[in-house]
Amino acid sequence: MKRRMQHDQPHEREQPGNEQVLMEVQSFLQALASYPERFAKEPTISFEQHLSNLVASSQSELRRRN
């Protein structure tokens, strides 16, 4: 007789990759919201540069916390 496999619901058990993806999505959304103001002050900055700066600063902040 085959044993039934119990499947965890996604909200019951967080997968390790999910946290990383959520951080990336939050960084992207934060960059979208803040880019117009940054571009107004610094017209030569690309969205990619702006996003990279935000990601780098959030990663260094996480390292300080740990």
Backbone as a printed PyTorch tensor [residue, N CA C, xyz], in Angstrom:
tensor([[[  0.8480,  -1.1640,   0.0000],
         [  0.0000,   0.0000,   0.0000],
         [  0.9050,   1.2430,   0.0000]],

        [[  0.5480,   2.2090,  -0.8100],
         [  1.3390,   3.4320,  -0.8810],
         [  0.9540,   4.3830,   0.2390]],

        [[  1.9500,   5.0070,   0.7920],
         [  1.7230,   5.9830,   1.8510],
         [  1.3970,   7.3320,   1.2180]],

        [[  0.4060,   7.9930,   1.7390],
         [  0.0540,   9.3270,   1.2450],
         [  1.0770,  10.3350,   1.7400]],

        [[  1.5140,  11.1790,   0.8290],
         [  2.4660,  12.2250,   1.1950],
         [  1.6750,  13.4310,   1.6750]],

        [[  2.0840,  13.9640,   2.7970],
         [  1.4320,  15.1690,   3.3140],
         [  2.0990,  16.3820,   2.6800]],

        [[  1.3010,  17.2190,   2.0550],
         [  1.8130,  18.4190,   1.4120],
         [  1.5420,  19.6200,   2.2970]],

        [[  2.6010,  20.3360,   2.6220],
         [  2.4490,  21.5450,   3.4140],
         [  1.8980,  22.6590,   2.5430]],

        [[  1.0650,  23.4550,   3.1150],
         [  0.5760,  24.6320,   2.4130],
         [  1.6880,  25.6560,   2.3800]],

        [[  1.7740,  26.4680,   1.3040],
         [  2.8620,  27.4500,   1.2010],
         [  2.9730,  28.3870,   2.3960]],

        [[  1.8430,  28.7680,   2.9800],
         [  1.8950,  29.6890,   4.1080],
         [  2.2870,  28.9980,   5.4080]],

        [[  2.2280,  27.6700,   5.4390],
         [  2.5690,  26.9560,   6.6610],
         [  4.0680,  26.7830,   6.8350]],

        [[  4.7680,  26.5970,   5.7370],
         [  6.2090,  26.3840,   5.8240],
         [  6.9030,  27.2430,   4.7870]],

        [[  7.6570,  28.1890,   5.2330],
         [  8.3460,  29.1170,   4.3360],
         [  9.5420,  28.4270,   3.7130]],

        [[  9.6660,  28.5290,   2.4090],
         [ 10.8090,  27.9650,   1.7130],
         [ 11.9290,  28.9900,   1.7220]],

        [[ 13.1830,  28.5410,   1.7980],
         [ 14.3100,  29.4680,   1.9110],
         [ 14.3910,  30.4790,   0.7730]],

        [[ 14.0740,  30.0840,  -0.4380],
         [ 14.1510,  30.9850,  -1.5780],
         [ 13.1010,  32.0690,  -1.5540]],

        [[ 11.9860,  31.8150,  -0.8970],
         [ 10.8930,  32.7810,  -0.8740],
         [ 11.3070,  34.1020,  -0.2310]],

        [[ 12.0820,  34.0360,   0.8210],
         [ 12.4960,  35.2530,   1.5140],
         [ 13.3620,  36.1150,   0.5960]],

        [[ 14.2620,  35.4810,  -0.1380],
         [ 15.1180,  36.2110,  -1.0660],
         [ 14.2970,  36.8640,  -2.1750]],

        [[ 13.3330,  36.1350,  -2.7100],
         [ 12.4850,  36.6710,  -3.7800],
         [ 11.6650,  37.8480,  -3.2630]],

        [[ 11.1260,  37.7150,  -2.0700],
         [ 10.3440,  38.8070,  -1.4910],
         [ 11.1960,  40.0580,  -1.3000]],

        [[ 12.4390,  39.8790,  -0.8780],
         [ 13.3360,  41.0240,  -0.6990],
         [ 13.6150,  41.6910,  -2.0500]],

        [[ 13.8080,  40.8820,  -3.0830],
         [ 14.0780,  41.4410,  -4.4080],
         [ 12.8770,  42.2060,  -4.9430]],

        [[ 11.6880,  41.6580,  -4.7490],
         [ 10.4650,  42.3290,  -5.2090],
         [ 10.2740,  43.6380,  -4.4500]],

        [[ 10.4910,  43.6210,  -3.1390],
         [ 10.3470,  44.8420,  -2.3460],
         [ 11.3510,  45.9040,  -2.7750]],

        [[ 12.5770,  45.4890,  -3.0600],
         [ 13.5850,  46.4430,  -3.5280],
         [ 13.1850,  47.0520,  -4.8620]],

        [[ 12.6750,  46.2190,  -5.7540],
         [ 12.2530,  46.7060,  -7.0700],
         [ 11.1070,  47.7010,  -6.9390]],

        [[ 10.1290,  47.3750,  -6.1110],
         [  8.9880,  48.2770,  -5.9210],
         [  9.4120,  49.5820,  -5.2600]],

        [[ 10.3390,  49.4920,  -4.3160],
         [ 10.8580,  50.6990,  -3.6760],
         [ 11.5940,  51.5540,  -4.7100]],

        [[ 12.3530,  50.9130,  -5.5900],
         [ 13.0810,  51.6460,  -6.6300],
         [ 12.1050,  52.3150,  -7.5970]],

        [[ 11.0380,  51.6220,  -7.9480],
         [ 10.0300,  52.2180,  -8.8370],
         [  9.4190,  53.4690,  -8.2140]],

        [[  9.1190,  53.3830,  -6.9430],
         [  8.4730,  54.5050,  -6.2610],
         [  9.4120,  55.6960,  -6.0750]],

        [[ 10.6940,  55.4240,  -5.8350],
         [ 11.6110,  56.5050,  -5.5110],
         [ 12.4120,  57.0270,  -6.7050]],

        [[ 12.3560,  56.3330,  -7.8260],
         [ 13.1640,  56.7400,  -8.9800],
         [ 12.8110,  58.1220,  -9.5270]],

        [[ 11.5530,  58.4900,  -9.6720],
         [ 11.2620,  59.8270, -10.2230],
         [ 11.9140,  60.9630,  -9.4320]],

        [[ 11.8670,  60.8800,  -8.1200],
         [ 12.4790,  61.9190,  -7.2850],
         [ 14.0030,  61.9240,  -7.4540]],

        [[ 14.5770,  60.7340,  -7.4860],
         [ 16.0300,  60.6290,  -7.6660],
         [ 16.4490,  61.1370,  -9.0430]],

        [[ 15.6530,  60.8150, -10.0650],
         [ 15.9570,  61.2530, -11.4240],
         [ 15.8550,  62.7730, -11.5480]],

        [[ 14.9090,  63.3630, -10.8250],
         [ 14.7650,  64.8200, -10.8410],
         [ 16.0130,  65.4970, -10.2850]],

        [[ 16.6240,  64.8780,  -9.2850],
         [ 17.8350,  65.4330,  -8.6850],
         [ 19.0870,  65.0700,  -9.4870]],

        [[ 19.0620,  63.8900, -10.1000],
         [ 20.2320,  63.3460, -10.7980],
         [ 19.7970,  62.7750, -12.1510]],

        [[ 19.5880,  63.6250, -13.1670],
         [ 19.0260,  63.1690, -14.4500],
         [ 19.8780,  62.1490, -15.2100]],

        [[ 21.1330,  62.0060, -14.8550],
         [ 21.9660,  61.0550, -15.5900],
         [ 21.9100,  59.6330, -15.0400]],

        [[ 21.2410,  59.4330, -13.8940],
         [ 21.1950,  58.0980, -13.2930],
         [ 20.1320,  57.2450, -13.9930]],

        [[ 20.5030,  56.0250, -14.3150],
         [ 19.5470,  55.1060, -14.9330],
         [ 18.7570,  54.3940, -13.8420]],

        [[ 17.6470,  53.7990, -14.2350],
         [ 16.8620,  53.0360, -13.2700],
         [ 17.6880,  51.8660, -12.7360]],

        [[ 18.4530,  51.2320, -13.6120],
         [ 19.2770,  50.1030, -13.1950],
         [ 20.2990,  50.5130, -12.1330]],

        [[ 20.9250,  51.6670, -12.3070],
         [ 21.8800,  52.1670, -11.3070],
         [ 21.1750,  52.4600,  -9.9900]],

        [[ 20.0110,  53.0810, -10.0960],
         [ 19.2310,  53.4090,  -8.8980],
         [ 18.8590,  52.1340,  -8.1390]],

        [[ 18.3730,  51.1460,  -8.8660],
         [ 17.9950,  49.8740,  -8.2470],
         [ 19.2100,  49.2030,  -7.6190]],

        [[ 20.3250,  49.1860,  -8.3170],
         [ 21.5480,  48.5720,  -7.7730],
         [ 21.9780,  49.2430,  -6.4750]],

        [[ 21.8780,  50.5660,  -6.4290],
         [ 22.2310,  51.2900,  -5.2040],
         [ 21.3230,  50.9120,  -4.0410]],

        [[ 20.0240,  50.7950,  -4.3180],
         [ 19.0820,  50.4200,  -3.2580],
         [ 19.3450,  49.0000,  -2.7650]],

        [[ 19.6030,  48.0840,  -3.6890],
         [ 19.8560,  46.6910,  -3.3140],
         [ 21.1310,  46.6130,  -2.4790]],

        [[ 22.1660,  47.3000,  -2.9060],
         [ 23.4300,  47.2700,  -2.1680],
         [ 23.2640,  47.8350,  -0.7560]],

        [[ 22.5220,  48.9280,  -0.6400],
         [ 22.3530,  49.5220,   0.6930],
         [ 21.4820,  48.6340,   1.5820]],

        [[ 20.4830,  47.9640,   1.0220],
         [ 19.6480,  47.0860,   1.8480],
         [ 20.4230,  45.8390,   2.2660]],

        [[ 21.3110,  45.3330,   1.3980],
         [ 22.1300,  44.1750,   1.7700],
         [ 23.1210,  44.5240,   2.8730]],

        [[ 23.7150,  45.7000,   2.7890],
         [ 24.6490,  46.0760,   3.8520],
         [ 23.9100,  46.3250,   5.1730]],

        [[ 22.6930,  46.7980,   5.0870],
         [ 21.8960,  46.9860,   6.3070],
         [ 21.5690,  45.6360,   6.9450]],

        [[ 21.2490,  44.6330,   6.1230],
         [ 20.9670,  43.3010,   6.6520],
         [ 22.2060,  42.7030,   7.3250]],

        [[ 23.3750,  42.9300,   6.7440],
         [ 24.6040,  42.4050,   7.3370],
         [ 24.8550,  43.0370,   8.7080]],

        [[ 24.5450,  44.3390,   8.8090],
         [ 24.7380,  45.0210,  10.1000],
         [ 23.8150,  44.4530,  11.1660]],

        [[ 22.6200,  44.0660,  10.7700],
         [ 21.6560,  43.5240,  11.7330],
         [ 22.0800,  42.1480,  12.2320]],

        [[ 22.6900,  41.3700,  11.3490],
         [ 23.0810,  40.0000,  11.7250],
         [ 24.3980,  40.0340,  12.3380]]])
